[in-house]
Amino acid sequence: MFRGRDALFDRLSGVFDHALIEQRQTVAPIDWYREQHGWADRNALYVEASEAMFVDAATKAIAAAGLRPDEIDGLLFVSTTGISTPSIDARVAPVLGLRPDVRRLPMFGLGCAGGVTGLATAARLASAEPGSNWLFVTVETCSISIRLDSDDPAAIVATALFGDGAAAAVVSTAGGAIATISGAGERLWPDTLGIMGWRVEDPGLGVIFDRAIPPFVTSELAGAIDGILGSLSLTRADIDRFCCHPGGAKVVDAIEQALALGSGTLDLERQMLREHGNMSAPTVMFVLAALIERGLPQRVMMTAFGPGFTCAGLVLER
């Protein structure tokens, strides 16, 4: 793709090497990324792909919960990589077989933190209506924002990191679940809007990744986590396993350093990054799924960073 742009390729090759990603899944065949695409093309692909991934992830989650689609009372959808009005959840609700009176809440702008914040919000909605079943779905098509026209360092990093994916879970007060969501919280830092996010520009969204993210995580994460846990009358010593969004190899290293976890502790985070890349919000749900498959520890804290700059945390009890 970068043939004839030797200087840029030299910069890119190092970024790809250090990303430690072996494979990624994308919503379009590789040739699509070689072509020129504007906003309309990119967003049309977002809508088409998101509908398909939404249905797939939601169908599996509903079945795993032992429910029928018409037993879902509420639907919460998190996505930040495209725009659709009506929202994707409205487009697919009839396809899934959801009831006409299902409550819907689409959430936009959460970025990588969306997996944690979305799950926490679904839990609050479910607990507000005891006995109700809420379906949480997050879909991101990060790859459609890959920009081969840009020499911006952040765009180069995005080219090496971004993958696409979807995840879903059913949240209810009915019991018999894999885990209980016992609490959640967030930390928002002032004057940090330029650390992470999107620039709305032609021919598509421009990624904002500040070089300060890993050092910021190293210096600020522990205090944020301690604050969230303190509000739940817990400390880091009460957590058996952290389940973190692996935004990149350097970010995972920074999380281990900040929380004094020991090098290599976040093995599943590195595995999901290696096998799927950074899918934004769904990625931490992939880590959680792998943790459940391996055997969920008694108390787990999910964490993720997102635009704002914000840290989201959620505590699960087996």
C-alpha positions in Angstrom: 0.0 0.0 0.0 2.9 2.3 0.7 4.9 1.5 -2.4 6.6 4.6 -3.8 6.6 6.3 -0.4 9.8 5.0 1.0 10.3 7.6 3.8 6.8 6.9 5.1 7.2 3.2 4.8 10.4 3.3 6.8 8.5 5.0 9.6 5.6 2.6 9.3 7.6 -0.6 9.4 8.9 0.2 12.9 5.5 1.0 14.2 4.1 -2.3 12.9 7.0 -4.2 14.4 6.5 -2.6 17.9 2.7 -3.1 17.8 3.1 -6.8 18.4 -0.1 -7.6 16.5 -0.1 -10.8 14.4 -3.5 -10.6 12.8 -6.6 -8.4 12.7 -10.1 -8.7 11.4 -11.5 -6.0 9.1 -15.0 -5.3 7.7 -13.7 -4.9 4.1 -11.4 -6.9 1.9 -7.8 -5.6 1.8 -8.2 -4.0 -1.7 -10.9 -1.6 -0.2 -8.2 0.0 1.9 -6.1 0.7 -1.2 -8.8 2.8 -2.7 -9.8 6.4 -2.1 -12.9 6.8 0.0 -14.7 9.8 1.4 -17.2 10.2 4.2 -20.1 8.7 2.4 -18.4 5.5 1.4 -16.8 5.0 4.8 -20.0 5.6 6.7 -22.0 3.4 4.4 -19.6 0.6 5.1 -19.9 1.3 8.9 -23.7 0.9 8.7 -23.7 -2.2 6.7 -21.0 -3.9 8.7 -22.3 -2.8 12.1 -25.7 -4.2 11.4 -24.3 -7.6 10.5 -21.9 -7.7 13.5 -24.6 -6.4 15.9 -26.9 -9.3 14.9 -24.2 -11.9 15.2 -23.0 -10.8 18.6 -26.4 -10.1 20.0 -27.8 -13.5 18.8 -25.0 -15.4 20.5 -25.3 -13.4 23.8 -29.1 -13.9 24.0 -28.7 -17.7 23.4 -25.9 -17.9 25.9 -28.2 -16.3 28.5 -30.8 -19.0 27.8 -33.3 -16.3 26.6 -35.5 -15.7 23.6 -35.2 -12.4 21.8 -38.7 -11.4 22.9 -37.5 -11.7 26.5 -35.1 -8.7 26.1 -36.7 -5.6 27.7 -33.9 -3.1 27.0 -31.1 -2.5 24.5 -28.0 -0.4 25.0 -25.7 0.1 22.1 -22.2 1.7 22.2 -20.3 2.8 19.1 -18.0 5.7 18.1 -16.7 4.8 14.6 -19.6 5.9 12.5 -23.0 7.7 12.4 -26.4 6.3 11.8 -29.8 7.8 12.3 -31.9 5.8 12.9 -29.3 4.2 15.1 -27.9 0.7 14.4 -30.0 -0.8 17.3 -33.2 0.5 15.7 -32.2 -0.9 12.3 -31.6 -4.4 13.7 -34.2 -4.8 16.4 -36.8 -6.3 14.1 -34.2 -8.6 12.5 -33.3 -9.9 15.9 -36.9 -10.5 16.8 -37.0 -8.0 19.7 -40.4 -6.8 20.9 -41.8 -3.5 19.5 -41.8 -2.0 23.0 -38.1 -2.7 23.7 -36.3 0.3 25.3 -33.3 1.5 23.4 -30.3 3.7 24.4 -27.6 4.3 21.8 -24.4 5.8 23.3 -21.8 7.7 21.2 -18.4 9.2 21.9 -17.1 6.8 24.6 -14.3 5.4 22.4 -12.2 2.6 24.0 -13.9 3.2 27.4 -17.2 2.2 25.9 -16.9 -1.5 26.7 -16.7 -0.8 30.5 -19.0 2.2 30.6 -21.6 0.5 28.4 -21.7 -2.6 30.6 -21.9 -0.5 33.8 -24.8 1.6 32.3 -26.6 -1.6 31.3 -26.2 -2.8 34.9 -27.7 0.4 36.3 -30.6 0.2 33.9 -31.3 -3.4 34.8 -31.1 -2.7 38.5 -33.6 0.2 38.1 -36.1 -2.3 36.8 -35.7 -5.5 38.7 -36.5 -8.6 36.6 -35.8 -6.9 33.3 -33.3 -8.2 30.8 -30.9 -5.7 29.1 -28.8 -6.5 26.1 -25.6 -4.6 25.8 -23.9 -4.5 22.4 -20.8 -2.7 21.3 -19.6 -2.6 17.7 -16.6 -0.7 16.3 -15.3 -0.5 12.7 -12.0 1.2 13.5 -10.4 0.1 10.2 -12.6 2.3 8.0 -10.8 5.3 9.5 -7.4 4.1 8.4 -6.0 7.0 6.3 -3.3 6.3 3.8 -3.4 9.9 2.7 -2.0 11.2 6.0 1.6 11.4 7.3 0.4 12.3 10.8 2.2 10.1 13.4 -1.2 9.3 15.0 -2.6 8.1 11.7 0.5 5.9 11.2 -0.1 4.3 14.6 -3.8 3.8 13.8 -2.8 2.0 10.6 -0.8 -0.5 12.7 -3.3 -0.9 15.5 -6.9 -0.8 14.3 -9.1 -3.8 14.0 -12.8 -4.3 13.9 -15.1 -6.3 16.2 -18.3 -6.6 18.2 -19.2 -7.9 21.6 -22.5 -8.4 23.6 -23.7 -9.4 27.0 -27.1 -9.8 28.7 -27.4 -8.0 32.1 -30.3 -8.8 34.5 -31.2 -9.1 38.2 -32.7 -12.5 37.6 -29.7 -14.4 38.9 -27.9 -17.5 37.7 -25.3 -15.4 35.9 -21.6 -15.9 35.3 -20.9 -12.9 37.5 -22.4 -10.0 39.4 -21.6 -6.4 38.6 -21.1 -5.0 42.1 -20.1 -1.5 41.3 -18.5 0.9 38.8 -17.1 4.4 38.5 -15.2 6.8 36.2 -12.5 9.4 36.4 -12.4 12.4 34.0 -9.3 14.6 33.9 -9.7 18.3 33.0 -7.7 19.9 30.2 -7.0 16.5 28.4 -9.3 16.7 25.4 -6.4 16.5 23.0 -5.1 13.2 24.3 -7.5 10.8 22.5 -10.4 11.1 20.1 -11.5 11.9 16.5 -11.0 15.0 14.3 -14.0 15.4 12.0 -12.4 16.1 8.6 -12.3 15.1 5.0 -12.0 12.4 3.7 -12.8 10.7 7.0 -12.3 10.8 10.7 -8.8 11.7 11.8 -7.5 9.8 14.9 -6.0 11.7 17.9 -3.4 9.6 19.7 -1.1 11.6 21.9 2.4 10.3 22.6 1.7 11.1 26.2 -0.9 8.3 26.7 1.5 5.6 28.0 3.3 8.0 30.5 -0.1 9.5 31.5 -1.3 6.0 32.3 1.8 5.3 34.3 1.4 8.4 36.4 -2.4 8.7 36.7 -3.9 5.2 36.6 -3.2 4.1 40.1 -4.9 7.1 41.7 -7.9 6.8 39.4 -8.3 3.1 40.2 -7.9 3.7 43.9 -10.5 6.4 43.8 -13.0 4.2 42.0 -12.4 1.3 44.3 -12.5 3.6 47.4 -16.0 4.7 46.4 -17.0 1.0 46.5 -15.2 0.4 49.9 -12.5 -1.7 48.2 -8.8 -1.5 47.6 -6.5 -2.9 45.0 -5.6 -5.7 47.4 -9.3 -6.9 47.1 -9.0 -7.4 43.4 -7.9 -10.9 42.2 -7.4 -9.9 38.5 -7.6 -6.7 36.5 -9.2 -7.0 33.1 -7.9 -4.2 31.0 -8.5 -2.7 27.6 -5.2 -3.3 25.7 -5.0 -0.1 23.7 -1.5 -1.0 22.5 1.6 -2.8 23.6 3.1 0.2 25.4 -0.2 0.9 27.1 -0.3 -2.6 28.5 3.2 -2.2 29.8 2.2 1.1 31.4 -0.8 -0.5 33.1 1.3 -3.2 34.7 3.8 -0.6 35.9 1.2 1.7 37.3 -0.7 -1.0 39.2 2.5 -2.8 40.2 1.2 -6.0 38.6 4.5 -7.5 37.5 5.6 -7.8 33.9 3.5 -10.4 32.0 0.5 -10.4 34.4 -1.8 -9.1 31.7 -1.2 -12.1 29.4 -4.8 -12.3 28.0 -4.7 -8.6 27.2 -1.6 -9.1 25.1 -3.1 -12.2 23.5 -6.3 -10.3 22.4 -4.1 -7.5 21.1 -2.0 -10.0 19.2 -5.0 -11.8 17.7 -7.4 -8.9 17.1 -5.6 -5.6 17.3 -7.2 -2.6 19.0 -11.0 -2.8 18.3 -11.8 0.1 20.6 -14.7 -0.6 22.9 -15.2 -4.3 22.2 -11.6 -5.2 23.0 -12.0 -5.3 26.8 -15.1 -7.6 26.4 -12.9 -9.9 24.3 -10.4 -10.0 27.3 -13.3 -10.7 29.7 -14.6 -13.5 27.5 -11.1 -15.1 27.5 -10.9 -14.7 31.2 -14.2 -16.4 31.7 -13.2 -19.2 29.5 -10.0 -19.7 31.5 -11.8 -19.4 34.8 -13.1 -16.2 36.2 -11.3 -15.2 39.5 -13.5 -14.3 42.5 -13.3 -10.5 42.1 -12.3 -8.8 38.8 -11.9 -5.1 37.9 -12.4 -4.1 34.3 -10.7 -0.9 33.2 -10.5 1.1 30.0 -9.4 4.6 28.9 -11.3 6.7 26.5 -11.7 10.2 25.0 -12.2 12.9 27.6 -9.6 11.8 28.8 -11.3 9.3 31.0 -10.8 6.1 32.9 -13.8 3.7 33.4 -13.8 0.9 36.0 -16.2 -1.9 36.8 -16.1 -4.6 39.5 -17.3 -8.1 38.8 -17.9 -10.8 41.5 -17.8 -14.4 40.4 
